Amino acid sequence: MVPTRAHRGVRGPFAVATSEDGNETAHAESAFGGAVSTRQEDLATVVSIWESIRTDACPWTRRET
């Protein structure tokens, strides 16, 4: 587990779901409820945050760019 304050932009739990047809939807929770988005900008943000958390939690999985 990584504290949310450790990663910029994280305000609570989030998830990305991929449907059978390949479309992705992001869901983010906050103290005031949840939000759902299919906007590419939002999905890119969530994926970027996830990669940052994953890299800190499992540094051996770091992807070279």
N, C-alpha and C positions, 0 to 999 in steps of 0.2 A: 504494500500500500504506500502511496505517495501523498503527502499532504497537498491539498489543492492550492495552498499559498505558495508552494514550491514551483508551480508552473503558471506562467502568465496566461490569462484568458480562461482558466478553469474556474468555474463558479459552482460546480457540483457534478454529479454523475451525468454521463452521456453515453450514447450508443449509436452505431450506424448499422442499419439493416439493409440487406440486399435481397430484392425480390427475385423470383425465378426468372423474370425477364431481364435481370441485370440492373434495374433501376435502384438507386440508393436513397435512403431517407435517414436523416439524422434526428435524434431525439435528445434534448438536453433538459435537465431538471434544475430547478432553483428553489429557493425557499418560498417562492410565490406561485409555483406550479411548473408545468412542463411546456416545452415548445417543440414543434415538429417542423422540419424544413427539408425541401428537396432542391433548394438553390445550390448551384455548383460552388458558389463562394463560401457558403456555410459548410458544405461537405469538405471542401479543401481546408478550412480552418480546423474542423474537428479532426481530420486525418493528421494535420500538422501537429496539433496538440497531442494526439495519441502517439505519434512517432517520437515526440520529445519525452513523453512519460516512459514509453517502452525502452528507449535508449538509456535513460537514467536507471531504470529498474533492471535491465538486462544489457549491459554495455557490450557484451560479446555479439549482440545482434545488430550492432550499428551498421547502417548501410553506407558504403563509401559513395560519394558523389563526385 
